[in-house]
Amino acid sequence: MATITIRNLDDEVAERLRLQARLRGVSVEQEARRVLAEGTRWTRREIAAQAAAIRARQPPSRMSSVDLIREDRDR
């Protein structure tokens, strides 16, 4: 098993984690393990498929990236 240390955790995030742990009746450490496990459950293939689905919903751009950069530079 790995061990990690999280530095500079926002006080509000830490408080929400403590509250969630209290509501579930578990330690803060156990709640942090649960949150991390749920947040990292997707495989690379699933993430790539999700990204492809998002890209497919976007209308294709008729401008090249070079034209977009030039247009932005001219502003």
Secondary structure, 3 states (H helix, E strand, C coil): CCCCCCCCCCHHHHHHHHHHHHHHCCCHHHHHHHHHHHHCCCCHHHHHHHHHHHHHHCCCCCCCHHHHHHHHHCC
